[in-house]
Amino acid sequence: MTRAILEGLVLFFLPFAVFAGYLILQGQSPLHPEVWSRKALSWLTIVALALCIAGVVVIGARRTTELGAFVPSHVGKDGQFVPGQFQR
């Protein structure tokens, strides 16, 4: 769950970080509010949301589904730990 939240946050804040880097390369300070115009923030937010949606689609498409029944971890007959697994 934490990984999913962090992936979403990284994808959302990536355009803002790239824009801040662009401002630094242009010799402007990204800490001054006047360089973050309403138009720039609007476009950055739209791009950020599009990246989040694309990330969900790509991660969902690449996700593998396990078939079969899940057997939870347990201690076997010989006293050895058996990790959880899918049985087909």
Gaussian input, Z-matrix of N, CA and C with variables (Angstrom, degrees):
# hf/3-21g

backbone

0 1
 N
 C     1     B1
 C     2     B2     1     A1
 N     3     B3     2     A2     1     D1
 C     4     B4     3     A3     2     D2
 C     5     B5     4     A4     3     D3
 N     6     B6     5     A5     4     D4
 C     7     B7     6     A6     5     D5
 C     8     B8     7     A7     6     D6
 N     9     B9     8     A8     7     D7
 C    10    B10     9     A9     8     D8
 C    11    B11    10    A10     9     D9
 N    12    B12    11    A11    10    D10
 C    13    B13    12    A12    11    D11
 C    14    B14    13    A13    12    D12
 N    15    B15    14    A14    13    D13
 C    16    B16    15    A15    14    D14
 C    17    B17    16    A16    15    D15
 N    18    B18    17    A17    16    D16
 C    19    B19    18    A18    17    D17
 C    20    B20    19    A19    18    D18
 N    21    B21    20    A20    19    D19
 C    22    B22    21    A21    20    D20
 C    23    B23    22    A22    21    D21
 N    24    B24    23    A23    22    D22
 C    25    B25    24    A24    23    D23
 C    26    B26    25    A25    24    D24
 N    27    B27    26    A26    25    D25
 C    28    B28    27    A27    26    D26
 C    29    B29    28    A28    27    D27
 N    30    B30    29    A29    28    D28
 C    31    B31    30    A30    29    D29
 C    32    B32    31    A31    30    D30
 N    33    B33    32    A32    31    D31
 C    34    B34    33    A33    32    D32
 C    35    B35    34    A34    33    D33
 N    36    B36    35    A35    34    D34
 C    37    B37    36    A36    35    D35
 C    38    B38    37    A37    36    D36
 N    39    B39    38    A38    37    D37
 C    40    B40    39    A39    38    D38
 C    41    B41    40    A40    39    D39
 N    42    B42    41    A41    40    D40
 C    43    B43    42    A42    41    D41
 C    44    B44    43    A43    42    D42
 N    45    B45    44    A44    43    D43
 C    46    B46    45    A45    44    D44
 C    47    B47    46    A46    45    D45
 N    48    B48    47    A47    46    D46
 C    49    B49    48    A48    47    D47
 C    50    B50    49    A49    48    D48
 N    51    B51    50    A50    49    D49
 C    52    B52    51    A51    50    D50
 C    53    B53    52    A52    51    D51
 N    54    B54    53    A53    52    D52
 C    55    B55    54    A54    53    D53
 C    56    B56    55    A55    54    D54
 N    57    B57    56    A56    55    D55
 C    58    B58    57    A57    56    D56
 C    59    B59    58    A58    57    D57
 N    60    B60    59    A59    58    D58
 C    61    B61    60    A60    59    D59
 C    62    B62    61    A61    60    D60
 N    63    B63    62    A62    61    D61
 C    64    B64    63    A63    62    D62
 C    65    B65    64    A64    63    D63
 N    66    B66    65    A65    64    D64
 C    67    B67    66    A66    65    D65
 C    68    B68    67    A67    66    D66
 N    69    B69    68    A68    67    D67
 C    70    B70    69    A69    68    D68
 C    71    B71    70    A70    69    D69
 N    72    B72    71    A71    70    D70
 C    73    B73    72    A72    71    D71
 C    74    B74    73    A73    72    D72
 N    75    B75    74    A74    73    D73
 C    76    B76    75    A75    74    D74
 C    77    B77    76    A76    75    D75
 N    78    B78    77    A77    76    D76
 C    79    B79    78    A78    77    D77
 C    80    B80    79    A79    78    D78
 N    81    B81    80    A80    79    D79
 C    82    B82    81    A81    80    D80
 C    83    B83    82    A82    81    D81
 N    84    B84    83    A83    82    D82
 C    85    B85    84    A84    83    D83
 C    86    B86    85    A85    84    D84
 N    87    B87    86    A86    85    D85
 C    88    B88    87    A87    86    D86
 C    89    B89    88    A88    87    D87
 N    90    B90    89    A89    88    D88
 C    91    B91    90    A90    89    D89
 C    92    B92    91    A91    90    D90
 N    93    B93    92    A92    91    D91
 C    94    B94    93    A93    92    D92
 C    95    B95    94    A94    93    D93
 N    96    B96    95    A95    94    D94
 C    97    B97    96    A96    95    D95
 C    98    B98    97    A97    96    D96
 N    99    B99    98    A98    97    D97
 C   100   B100    99    A99    98    D98
 C   101   B101   100   A100    99    D99
 N   102   B102   101   A101   100   D100
 C   103   B103   102   A102   101   D101
 C   104   B104   103   A103   102   D102
 N   105   B105   104   A104   103   D103
 C   106   B106   105   A105   104   D104
 C   107   B107   106   A106   105   D105
 N   108   B108   107   A107   106   D106
 C   109   B109   108   A108   107   D107
 C   110   B110   109   A109   108   D108
 N   111   B111   110   A110   109   D109
 C   112   B112   111   A111   110   D110
 C   113   B113   112   A112   111   D111
 N   114   B114   113   A113   112   D112
 C   115   B115   114   A114   113   D113
 C   116   B116   115   A115   114   D114
 N   117   B117   116   A116   115   D115
 C   118   B118   117   A117   116   D116
 C   119   B119   118   A118   117   D117
 N   120   B120   119   A119   118   D118
 C   121   B121   120   A120   119   D119
 C   122   B122   121   A121   120   D120
 N   123   B123   122   A122   121   D121
 C   124   B124   123   A123   122   D122
 C   125   B125   124   A124   123   D123
 N   126   B126   125   A125   124   D124
 C   127   B127   126   A126   125   D125
 C   128   B128   127   A127   126   D126
 N   129   B129   128   A128   127   D127
 C   130   B130   129   A129   128   D128
 C   131   B131   130   A130   129   D129
 N   132   B132   131   A131   130   D130
 C   133   B133   132   A132   131   D131
 C   134   B134   133   A133   132   D132
 N   135   B135   134   A134   133   D133
 C   136   B136   135   A135   134   D134
 C   137   B137   136   A136   135   D135
 N   138   B138   137   A137   136   D136
 C   139   B139   138   A138   137   D137
 C   140   B140   139   A139   138   D138
 N   141   B141   140   A140   139   D139
 C   142   B142   141   A141   140   D140
 C   143   B143   142   A142   141   D141
 N   144   B144   143   A143   142   D142
 C   145   B145   144   A144   143   D143
 C   146   B146   145   A145   144   D144
 N   147   B147   146   A146   145   D145
 C   148   B148   147   A147   146   D146
 C   149   B149   148   A148   147   D147
 N   150   B150   149   A149   148   D148
 C   151   B151   150   A150   149   D149
 C   152   B152   151   A151   150   D150
 N   153   B153   152   A152   151   D151
 C   154   B154   153   A153   152   D152
 C   155   B155   154   A154   153   D153
 N   156   B156   155   A155   154   D154
 C   157   B157   156   A156   155   D155
 C   158   B158   157   A157   156   D156
 N   159   B159   158   A158   157   D157
 C   160   B160   159   A159   158   D158
 C   161   B161   160   A160   159   D159
 N   162   B162   161   A161   160   D160
 C   163   B163   162   A162   161   D161
 C   164   B164   163   A163   162   D162
 N   165   B165   164   A164   163   D163
 C   166   B166   165   A165   164   D164
 C   167   B167   166   A166   165   D165
 N   168   B168   167   A167   166   D166
 C   169   B169   168   A168   167   D167
 C   170   B170   169   A169   168   D168
 N   171   B171   170   A170   169   D169
 C   172   B172   171   A171   170   D170
 C   173   B173   172   A172   171   D171
 N   174   B174   173   A173   172   D172
 C   175   B175   174   A174   173   D173
 C   176   B176   175   A175   174   D174
 N   177   B177   176   A176   175   D175
 C   178   B178   177   A177   176   D176
 C   179   B179   178   A178   177   D177
 N   180   B180   179   A179   178   D178
 C   181   B181   180   A180   179   D179
 C   182   B182   181   A181   180   D180
 N   183   B183   182   A182   181   D181
 C   184   B184   183   A183   182   D182
 C   185   B185   184   A184   183   D183
 N   186   B186   185   A185   184   D184
 C   187   B187   186   A186   185   D185
 C   188   B188   187   A187   186   D186
 N   189   B189   188   A188   187   D187
 C   190   B190   189   A189   188   D188
 C   191   B191   190   A190   189   D189
 N   192   B192   191   A191   190   D190
 C   193   B193   192   A192   191   D191
 C   194   B194   193   A193   192   D192
 N   195   B195   194   A194   193   D193
 C   196   B196   195   A195   194   D194
 C   197   B197   196   A196   195   D195
 N   198   B198   197   A197   196   D196
 C   199   B199   198   A198   197   D197
 C   200   B200   199   A199   198   D198
 N   201   B201   200   A200   199   D199
 C   202   B202   201   A201   200   D200
 C   203   B203   202   A202   201   D201
 N   204   B204   203   A203   202   D202
 C   205   B205   204   A204   203   D203
 C   206   B206   205   A205   204   D204
 N   207   B207   206   A206   205   D205
 C   208   B208   207   A207   206   D206
 C   209   B209   208   A208   207   D207
 N   210   B210   209   A209   208   D208
 C   211   B211   210   A210   209   D209
 C   212   B212   211   A211   210   D210
 N   213   B213   212   A212   211   D211
 C   214   B214   213   A213   212   D212
 C   215   B215   214   A214   213   D213
 N   216   B216   215   A215   214   D214
 C   217   B217   216   A216   215   D215
 C   218   B218   217   A217   216   D216
 N   219   B219   218   A218   217   D217
 C   220   B220   219   A219   218   D218
 C   221   B221   220   A220   219   D219
 N   222   B222   221   A221   220   D220
 C   223   B223   222   A222   221   D221
 C   224   B224   223   A223   222   D222
 N   225   B225   224   A224   223   D223
 C   226   B226   225   A225   224   D224
 C   227   B227   226   A226   225   D225
 N   228   B228   227   A227   226   D226
 C   229   B229   228   A228   227   D227
 C   230   B230   229   A229   228   D228
 N   231   B231   230   A230   229   D229
 C   232   B232   231   A231   230   D230
 C   233   B233   232   A232   231   D231
 N   234   B234   233   A233   232   D232
 C   235   B235   234   A234   233   D233
 C   236   B236   235   A235   234   D234
 N   237   B237   236   A236   235   D235
 C   238   B238   237   A237   236   D236
 C   239   B239   238   A238   237   D237
 N   240   B240   239   A239   238   D238
 C   241   B241   240   A240   239   D239
 C   242   B242   241   A241   240   D240
 N   243   B243   242   A242   241   D241
 C   244   B244   243   A243   242   D242
 C   245   B245   244   A244   243   D243
 N   246   B246   245   A245   244   D244
 C   247   B247   246   A246   245   D245
 C   248   B248   247   A247   246   D246
 N   249   B249   248   A248   247   D247
 C   250   B250   249   A249   248   D248
 C   251   B251   250   A250   249   D249
 N   252   B252   251   A251   250   D250
 C   253   B253   252   A252   251   D251
 C   254   B254   253   A253   252   D252
 N   255   B255   254   A254   253   D253
 C   256   B256   255   A255   254   D254
 C   257   B257   256   A256   255   D255
 N   258   B258   257   A257   256   D256
 C   259   B259   258   A258   257   D257
 C   260   B260   259   A259   258   D258
 N   261   B261   260   A260   259   D259
 C   262   B262   261   A261   260   D260
 C   263   B263   262   A262   261   D261

   B1=1.4482
   B2=1.5281
   B3=1.3253
   B4=1.4613
   B5=1.5233
   B6=1.3339
   B7=1.4607
   B8=1.5331
   B9=1.3105
   B10=1.4609
   B11=1.5301
   B12=1.3128
   B13=1.4682
   B14=1.5230
   B15=1.3406
   B16=1.4647
   B17=1.5224
   B18=1.3268
   B19=1.4652
   B20=1.5215
   B21=1.3221
   B22=1.4630
   B23=1.5203
   B24=1.3319
   B25=1.4576
   B26=1.5296
   B27=1.3212
   B28=1.4672
   B29=1.5195
   B30=1.3331
   B31=1.4599
   B32=1.5238
   B33=1.3288
   B34=1.4585
   B35=1.5217
   B36=1.3267
   B37=1.4663
   B38=1.5225
   B39=1.3281
   B40=1.4571
   B41=1.5356
   B42=1.3320
   B43=1.4767
   B44=1.5311
   B45=1.3221
   B46=1.4559
   B47=1.5274
   B48=1.3360
   B49=1.4627
   B50=1.5244
   B51=1.3302
   B52=1.4732
   B53=1.5214
   B54=1.3210
   B55=1.4626
   B56=1.5253
   B57=1.3270
   B58=1.4690
   B59=1.5272
   B60=1.3259
   B61=1.4584
   B62=1.5165
   B63=1.3202
   B64=1.4694
   B65=1.5311
   B66=1.3248
   B67=1.4626
   B68=1.5224
   B69=1.3157
   B70=1.4626
   B71=1.5295
   B72=1.3442
   B73=1.4631
   B74=1.5272
   B75=1.3227
   B76=1.4671
   B77=1.5261
   B78=1.3313
   B79=1.4611
   B80=1.5074
   B81=1.3229
   B82=1.4576
   B83=1.5210
   B84=1.2968
   B85=1.4567
   B86=1.5278
   B87=1.3408
   B88=1.4687
   B89=1.5279
   B90=1.3135
   B91=1.4641
   B92=1.5281
   B93=1.3284
   B94=1.4601
   B95=1.5266
   B96=1.3236
   B97=1.4682
   B98=1.5223
   B99=1.3204
   B100=1.4680
   B101=1.5282
   B102=1.3326
   B103=1.4646
   B104=1.5372
   B105=1.3164
   B106=1.4669
   B107=1.5257
   B108=1.3224
   B109=1.4633
   B110=1.5319
   B111=1.3069
   B112=1.4702
   B113=1.5222
   B114=1.3069
   B115=1.4585
   B116=1.5287
   B117=1.3295
   B118=1.4699
   B119=1.5265
   B120=1.3205
   B121=1.4680
   B122=1.5239
   B123=1.3147
   B124=1.4694
   B125=1.5262
   B126=1.3362
   B127=1.4605
   B128=1.5239
   B129=1.3160
   B130=1.4606
   B131=1.5250
   B132=1.3137
   B133=1.4604
   B134=1.5246
   B135=1.3323
   B136=1.4724
   B137=1.5248
   B138=1.3210
   B139=1.4644
   B140=1.5250
   B141=1.3299
   B142=1.4612
   B143=1.5282
   B144=1.3120
   B145=1.4713
   B146=1.5254
   B147=1.3349
   B148=1.4630
   B149=1.5261
   B150=1.3340
   B151=1.4624
   B152=1.5212
   B153=1.3211
   B154=1.4726
   B155=1.5242
   B156=1.3220
   B157=1.4649
   B158=1.5222
   B159=1.3340
   B160=1.4691
   B161=1.5232
   B162=1.3191
   B163=1.4599
   B164=1.5113
   B165=1.3206
   B166=1.4711
   B167=1.5245
   B168=1.3320
   B169=1.4702
   B170=1.5268
   B171=1.3320
   B172=1.4654
   B173=1.5220
   B174=1.3150
   B175=1.4662
   B176=1.5227
   B177=1.3165
   B178=1.4599
   B179=1.5144
   B180=1.3170
   B181=1.4590
   B182=1.5239
   B183=1.3181
   B184=1.4587
   B185=1.5262
   B186=1.2878
   B187=1.4653
   B188=1.5205
   B189=1.3104
   B190=1.4578
   B191=1.5203
   B192=1.2902
   B193=1.4588
   B194=1.5187
   B195=1.2943
   B196=1.4563
   B197=1.5218
   B198=1.3105
   B199=1.4486
   B200=1.5232
   B201=1.2953
   B202=1.4507
   B203=1.5160
   B204=1.3192
   B205=1.4628
   B206=1.5307
   B207=1.3227
   B208=1.4559
   B209=1.5185
   B210=1.3096
   B211=1.4587
   B212=1.5259
   B213=1.3336
   B214=1.4583
   B215=1.5336
   B216=1.3312
   B217=1.4581
   B218=1.5213
   B219=1.3237
   B220=1.4602
   B221=1.5272
   B222=1.3203
   B223=1.4560
   B224=1.5239
   B225=1.3343
   B226=1.4581
   B227=1.5199
   B228=1.3215
   B229=1.4670
   B230=1.5201
   B231=1.3285
   B232=1.4563
   B233=1.5310
   B234=1.3272
   B235=1.4587
   B236=1.5164
   B237=1.3209
   B238=1.4562
   B239=1.5256
   B240=1.3313
   B241=1.4603
   B242=1.5199
   B243=1.3337
   B244=1.4661
   B245=1.5222
   B246=1.3461
   B247=1.4723
   B248=1.5249
   B249=1.3175
   B250=1.4588
   B251=1.5169
   B252=1.3213
   B253=1.4539
   B254=1.5203
   B255=1.3100
   B256=1.4480
   B257=1.5227
   B258=1.3133
   B259=1.4640
   B260=1.5019
   B261=1.3097
   B262=1.4614
   B263=1.4836
   A1=110.81
   A2=115.42
   A3=119.43
   A4=110.41
   A5=116.55
   A6=119.95
   A7=110.58
   A8=117.48
   A9=120.66
   A10=111.07
   A11=116.59
   A12=120.04
   A13=110.43
   A14=116.45
   A15=119.52
   A16=111.73
   A17=117.85
   A18=120.47
   A19=110.68
   A20=116.81
   A21=120.54
   A22=112.39
   A23=116.87
   A24=119.86
   A25=111.66
   A26=116.92
   A27=119.88
   A28=110.50
   A29=116.66
   A30=119.66
   A31=111.79
   A32=117.16
   A33=119.81
   A34=111.71
   A35=117.78
   A36=120.21
   A37=113.40
   A38=118.56
   A39=121.58
   A40=113.33
   A41=120.58
   A42=119.00
   A43=113.05
   A44=117.64
   A45=120.41
   A46=110.67
   A47=116.65
   A48=120.47
   A49=111.05
   A50=116.92
   A51=120.25
   A52=110.14
   A53=117.59
   A54=120.88
   A55=110.86
   A56=117.09
   A57=119.87
   A58=110.01
   A59=117.61
   A60=120.57
   A61=111.93
   A62=116.19
   A63=121.25
   A64=110.41
   A65=116.41
   A66=119.54
   A67=111.07
   A68=116.85
   A69=120.32
   A70=110.32
   A71=116.37
   A72=119.70
   A73=112.13
   A74=116.97
   A75=121.27
   A76=112.18
   A77=117.03
   A78=120.51
   A79=113.78
   A80=118.26
   A81=122.34
   A82=109.48
   A83=115.61
   A84=119.92
   A85=109.60
   A86=117.55
   A87=118.85
   A88=113.19
   A89=117.03
   A90=120.25
   A91=113.17
   A92=117.10
   A93=120.20
   A94=109.94
   A95=117.26
   A96=120.27
   A97=114.46
   A98=118.73
   A99=119.15
   A100=112.72
   A101=119.46
   A102=119.89
   A103=111.34
   A104=116.95
   A105=121.42
   A106=108.37
   A107=116.05
   A108=120.74
   A109=110.33
   A110=113.94
   A111=119.33
   A112=111.34
   A113=116.37
   A114=121.17
   A115=110.57
   A116=116.47
   A117=120.54
   A118=110.65
   A119=117.21
   A120=120.64
   A121=111.65
   A122=116.86
   A123=120.17
   A124=110.80
   A125=115.96
   A126=119.26
   A127=111.99
   A128=116.66
   A129=119.81
   A130=111.36
   A131=117.39
   A132=120.71
   A133=111.03
   A134=116.97
   A135=120.33
   A136=110.37
   A137=117.32
   A138=120.81
   A139=110.39
   A140=117.52
   A141=121.33
   A142=111.30
   A143=117.17
   A144=120.15
   A145=111.36
   A146=116.89
   A147=119.87
   A148=110.72
   A149=117.48
   A150=120.73
   A151=111.61
   A152=116.88
   A153=120.59
   A154=110.67
   A155=116.86
   A156=120.11
   A157=110.47
   A158=116.85
   A159=120.07
   A160=110.94
   A161=116.97
   A162=120.62
   A163=112.23
   A164=116.79
   A165=120.27
   A166=110.66
   A167=116.60
   A168=120.25
   A169=110.77
   A170=117.09
   A171=120.28
   A172=111.09
   A173=117.15
   A174=119.96
   A175=110.24
   A176=117.47
   A177=120.54
   A178=112.62
   A179=117.47
   A180=120.71
   A181=111.89
   A182=117.11
   A183=120.47
   A184=112.74
   A185=117.20
   A186=121.23
   A187=109.90
   A188=115.33
   A189=119.89
   A190=109.29
   A191=115.25
   A192=119.79
   A193=108.41
   A194=114.62
   A195=120.52
   A196=108.57
   A197=114.95
   A198=120.62
   A199=109.37
   A200=117.28
   A201=121.14
   A202=111.49
   A203=114.12
   A204=120.80
   A205=109.30
   A206=116.17
   A207=120.83
   A208=109.34
   A209=116.01
   A210=122.13
   A211=106.25
   A212=118.39
   A213=120.21
   A214=111.25
   A215=115.14
   A216=119.34
   A217=109.99
   A218=115.22
   A219=121.16
   A220=109.43
   A221=114.97
   A222=120.92
   A223=106.84
   A224=115.51
   A225=120.88
   A226=112.61
   A227=115.07
   A228=120.95
   A229=112.36
   A230=117.26
   A231=120.49
   A232=112.68
   A233=117.87
   A234=122.54
   A235=114.64
   A236=117.83
   A237=122.33
   A238=110.32
   A239=115.08
   A240=120.66
   A241=109.01
   A242=115.94
   A243=121.94
   A244=107.15
   A245=118.68
   A246=120.26
   A247=111.47
   A248=116.09
   A249=120.94
   A250=111.67
   A251=116.82
   A252=120.93
   A253=110.63
   A254=115.51
   A255=121.73
   A256=108.77
   A257=116.10
   A258=120.74
   A259=108.99
   A260=116.09
   A261=121.01
   A262=110.63
   D1=-41.52
   D2=-179.96
   D3=-63.47
   D4=-39.24
   D5=179.93
   D6=-62.96
   D7=-41.10
   D8=-179.93
   D9=-64.01
   D10=-40.07
   D11=179.24
   D12=-67.86
   D13=-43.59
   D14=179.66
   D15=-65.01
   D16=-39.36
   D17=177.48
   D18=-61.15
   D19=-43.62
   D20=178.58
   D21=-63.83
   D22=-41.43
   D23=179.31
   D24=-66.73
   D25=-41.16
   D26=178.25
   D27=-62.83
   D28=-45.12
   D29=179.42
   D30=-64.09
   D31=-34.59
   D32=-179.83
   D33=-72.51
   D34=-43.35
   D35=-174.81
   D36=-85.65
   D37=-7.74
   D38=-179.82
   D39=-58.43
   D40=-47.30
   D41=178.88
   D42=-61.84
   D43=-35.03
   D44=179.26
   D45=-68.10
   D46=-39.17
   D47=177.83
   D48=-67.30
   D49=-39.68
   D50=177.54
   D51=-64.22
   D52=-41.20
   D53=178.35
   D54=-65.14
   D55=-39.61
   D56=177.07
   D57=-63.59
   D58=-40.03
   D59=175.75
   D60=-63.25
   D61=-39.45
   D62=176.70
   D63=-61.65
   D64=-42.56
   D65=178.95
   D66=-63.45
   D67=-39.43
   D68=179.14
   D69=-64.63
   D70=-42.03
   D71=178.16
   D72=-64.70
   D73=-28.71
   D74=178.27
   D75=-81.96
   D76=-4.12
   D77=179.37
   D78=87.04
   D79=12.05
   D80=178.54
   D81=-103.17
   D82=152.52
   D83=178.40
   D84=-89.04
   D85=125.65
   D86=178.41
   D87=-73.70
   D88=-2.17
   D89=-179.43
   D90=-88.20
   D91=-9.26
   D92=177.90
   D93=-87.45
   D94=128.06
   D95=-175.68
   D96=-64.44
   D97=-24.26
   D98=-176.06
   D99=-70.01
   D100=-21.30
   D101=178.32
   D102=-80.14
   D103=-15.36
   D104=178.16
   D105=-97.74
   D106=73.15
   D107=-177.98
   D108=-68.33
   D109=165.38
   D110=179.54
   D111=-63.20
   D112=-37.67
   D113=179.62
   D114=-65.61
   D115=-44.43
   D116=179.35
   D117=-63.58
   D118=-43.87
   D119=179.11
   D120=-64.26
   D121=-36.64
   D122=178.38
   D123=-63.84
   D124=-47.87
   D125=-179.98
   D126=-65.69
   D127=-40.04
   D128=178.62
   D129=-64.20
   D130=-38.05
   D131=178.42
   D132=-67.39
   D133=-41.20
   D134=177.73
   D135=-62.80
   D136=-44.84
   D137=178.77
   D138=-64.60
   D139=-40.37
   D140=179.46
   D141=-62.78
   D142=-43.90
   D143=178.71
   D144=-66.77
   D145=-37.22
   D146=176.69
   D147=-64.75
   D148=-39.39
   D149=176.48
   D150=-63.67
   D151=-40.57
   D152=178.19
   D153=-62.86
   D154=-44.83
   D155=179.66
   D156=-65.00
   D157=-44.21
   D158=178.17
   D159=-62.48
   D160=-38.33
   D161=178.07
   D162=-63.13
   D163=-42.35
   D164=177.77
   D165=-63.21
   D166=-41.79
   D167=-179.85
   D168=-65.84
   D169=-46.49
   D170=-178.00
   D171=-66.25
   D172=-45.03
   D173=179.69
   D174=-64.92
   D175=-39.02
   D176=177.78
   D177=-67.00
   D178=-35.51
   D179=-179.98
   D180=-73.05
   D181=-32.30
   D182=-178.44
   D183=-86.83
   D184=-9.58
   D185=-177.30
   D186=-69.53
   D187=134.30
   D188=178.34
   D189=-95.27
   D190=141.86
   D191=176.67
   D192=-106.43
   D193=137.38
   D194=179.12
   D195=-91.49
   D196=133.12
   D197=178.13
   D198=-99.73
   D199=149.97
   D200=177.90
   D201=106.73
   D202=-175.67
   D203=-177.62
   D204=-93.55
   D205=141.73
   D206=178.06
   D207=-88.54
   D208=128.04
   D209=175.75
   D210=-106.00
   D211=115.29
   D212=-177.15
   D213=-67.83
   D214=163.07
   D215=179.08
   D216=-64.09
   D217=147.73
   D218=-178.30
   D219=-159.73
   D220=172.03
   D221=175.68
   D222=-97.25
   D223=123.25
   D224=-177.24
   D225=-71.89
   D226=179.29
   D227=-178.22
   D228=-63.53
   D229=-31.46
   D230=-179.18
   D231=-88.96
   D232=8.06
   D233=177.64
   D234=85.79
   D235=7.16
   D236=179.16
   D237=-89.74
   D238=145.37
   D239=177.48
   D240=-75.79
   D241=129.30
   D242=177.79
   D243=-112.93
   D244=114.84
   D245=-178.80
   D246=-68.35
   D247=158.14
   D248=177.58
   D249=-63.35
   D250=147.12
   D251=-177.71
   D252=-158.56
   D253=165.07
   D254=174.53
   D255=-95.82
   D256=132.25
   D257=175.07
   D258=-108.92
   D259=136.52
   D260=-179.62
   D261=-98.45

